[in-house]
């Protein structure tokens, strides 16, 4: 696990956009796993600017989003489908038939989850999965106690998650109690995982998943088992890490090595090439 600690959230978004853009430039038909929420917003803004300046095309890219609230139609302002179209898809040259966001209106979620998994496989698997992290250490909507081998499925949301997300709704009562989400096992099949965390309210979750034991109570801790994870943090989110100085030293050495080799990160490891 590569832990990158930067000064502030702006630097986090810039570095994340560099990684995603670098992949798309090398592999124009890349398959991206995308996340919603406040954390990736600035990263999407950076990618949009790269596209507008003629430096980046999404014409051959395919995307799969992590999750969606159950009961919200795509047109609902708080649906994740609406979020993605408003904050990324409509601003770049990606084809709508290449954009996959789970449906919050499926009739049979067991069958729907199977179909979503198959669609990912049909696309060749996810090259890079973008993640945020919940304050309780969950990834996607894999709440504490979720199986670390779980697949795309229906999931009940905890009261803590609903409270955290209530800032986007008029009241807590309006926050859905169910979501459809990629499973932890699904996420772990991505070739490269990129997790972003900013703000002091994420410091406890960051320490738990980076330095704590692998446990279903902190579903992000399963990322310790993946061969290629990049964690990008701002200073407040990294504040509780016990080995913080070590991560800083390792990252400095890694950056020096990459500069000499003119690579930001390994090109071939974990890709389909």
SVG drawing of the C-alpha trace seen along z (x, -y; Angstrom):
<svg xmlns="http://www.w3.org/2000/svg" viewBox="-40 -25 57 39">
<polyline fill="none" stroke="black" stroke-width="0.4" points="0.0,0.0 1.5,-3.3 0.5,-6.1 0.9,-9.6 0.5,-12.6 0.0,-16.0 -0.5,-19.4 -4.2,-20.0 -7.3,-18.7 -6.5,-20.7 -3.1,-18.8 -4.9,-15.5 -7.4,-16.2 -4.6,-17.3 -2.5,-14.2 -5.5,-11.9 -6.4,-13.5 -2.8,-13.1 -3.0,-9.3 -6.4,-8.9 -5.4,-11.0 -2.1,-9.2 -3.9,-5.9 -6.4,-7.2 -3.7,-8.7 -1.7,-5.4 -4.8,-3.3 -7.6,-5.2 -10.0,-2.3 -9.5,-2.2 -12.3,-0.9 -12.7,-3.2 -14.5,-2.5 -15.9,-5.8 -17.1,-7.1 -19.5,-9.8 -19.6,-12.1 -17.7,-15.3 -14.2,-13.8 -13.8,-13.1 -15.6,-16.3 -12.4,-18.4 -10.7,-15.5 -13.6,-15.4 -13.2,-19.1 -9.5,-18.6 -10.3,-16.0 -12.9,-18.2 -10.4,-21.0 -7.9,-18.6 -10.6,-17.6 -11.6,-21.2 -7.9,-22.1 -7.6,-19.3 -5.3,-17.2 -7.6,-14.4 -10.3,-12.4 -12.8,-10.0 -14.2,-8.9 -13.0,-5.3 -13.4,-5.1 -16.0,-2.9 -17.1,-3.6 -18.8,-1.7 -20.0,-3.5 -19.8,-1.9 -23.3,-2.4 -26.7,-4.0 -29.5,-4.7 -32.5,-2.4 -35.7,-4.2 -34.3,-7.2 -34.8,-7.6 -31.9,-8.8 -33.4,-12.3 -33.5,-12.7 -31.1,-15.5 -29.5,-13.3 -29.2,-10.2 -25.7,-9.1 -26.7,-8.9 -27.6,-12.6 -24.4,-13.4 -22.2,-11.7 -23.9,-13.3 -23.9,-16.7 -20.3,-16.6 -18.5,-14.6 -20.2,-12.9 -22.0,-15.8 -18.8,-17.8 -16.6,-15.4 -16.7,-13.4 -17.8,-10.1 -20.6,-8.1 -23.7,-7.6 -23.8,-3.9 -20.3,-3.5 -21.4,-5.0 -22.8,-2.5 -24.4,-3.6 -26.3,-1.0 -30.1,-1.4 -32.0,-2.3 -35.2,-1.0 -34.4,2.6 -37.2,5.2 -34.8,8.1 -31.6,7.0 -30.1,10.4 -30.4,10.8 -29.5,7.2 -26.3,7.5 -25.3,10.6 -25.9,8.6 -23.8,5.7 -21.0,8.0 -21.2,9.6 -21.2,6.2 -17.9,5.4 -16.4,8.7 -17.7,8.2 -15.8,4.9 -12.6,6.6 -12.6,5.7 -11.9,2.4 -8.4,0.9 -8.6,-1.7 -11.1,-2.0 -11.5,-5.3 -12.7,-5.2 -13.5,-7.5 -13.9,-6.2 -16.7,-6.6 -16.0,-7.9 -16.5,-4.4 -14.0,-2.9 -16.5,-1.6 -15.9,-1.7 -18.7,-2.1 -21.8,-1.1 -20.1,1.9 -21.0,1.1 -19.2,2.5 -19.7,6.2 -20.0,6.7 -18.3,9.8 -14.9,9.1 -15.8,11.4 -19.1,9.7 -20.3,8.9 -22.7,6.3 -25.9,6.5 -28.6,4.7 -27.3,3.3 -29.0,1.7 -27.3,-1.6 -26.2,-2.3 -27.6,-5.2 -24.1,-6.7 -23.8,-6.6 -27.3,-8.1 -26.4,-10.9 -23.2,-11.6 -25.1,-11.8 -28.0,-13.8 -26.2,-17.0 -27.2,-16.4 -30.9,-16.0 -33.4,-18.3 -33.6,-16.0 -32.4,-12.6 -35.8,-11.1 -35.3,-11.7 -32.0,-9.7 -32.8,-6.2 -32.2,-3.3 -31.1,-0.9 -28.5,-1.0 -27.2,1.2 -23.4,1.4 -20.4,3.2 -19.1,5.6 -15.7,5.6 -14.7,8.6 -15.8,6.8 -13.6,3.8 -10.6,6.0 -10.7,7.3 -9.8,3.9 -6.2,3.8 -5.3,0.5 -7.2,-1.0 -7.0,-4.7 -8.4,-5.9 -8.7,-9.5 -9.3,-10.9 -9.4,-14.5 -10.2,-16.3 -9.7,-15.6 -13.0,-13.7 -11.4,-10.9 -8.2,-10.5 -9.5,-7.7 -10.8,-5.7 -7.6,-6.2 -5.5,-4.9 -7.7,-1.9 -7.7,-0.8 -4.0,-1.5 -2.4,-0.4 -5.1,1.7 -6.0,5.4 -7.9,6.6 -11.5,6.9 -15.0,6.8 -15.7,4.1 -13.5,1.7 -14.2,2.8 -11.5,0.6 -8.9,2.6 -9.4,5.3 -7.3,3.1 -4.3,4.3 -4.7,7.6 -4.5,5.9 -1.2,5.8 -1.6,2.2 -3.3,-0.4 -2.5,-4.1 -3.9,-6.1 -3.7,-9.9 -4.3,-11.9 -4.2,-15.6 -2.4,-16.4 -5.5,-16.4 -6.6,-13.0 -3.1,-11.6 -2.8,-13.1 -3.5,-9.9 -1.1,-7.6 1.5,-6.2 4.0,-5.6 3.4,-8.9 7.0,-9.9 7.9,-6.6 5.3,-7.0 6.7,-10.5 10.2,-9.1 9.1,-6.2 7.1,-8.4 10.1,-10.8 12.3,-7.8 9.6,-6.5 9.2,-9.9 12.9,-10.2 13.0,-6.7 10.1,-7.5 11.7,-10.8 14.8,-9.0 12.7,-6.5 10.3,-9.1 7.3,-7.2 4.7,-8.4 3.9,-4.8 4.3,-1.4 2.9,-1.2 2.5,2.5 1.9,3.9 -1.8,4.7 -2.9,3.8 -4.3,5.9 -1.3,5.1"/>
</svg>
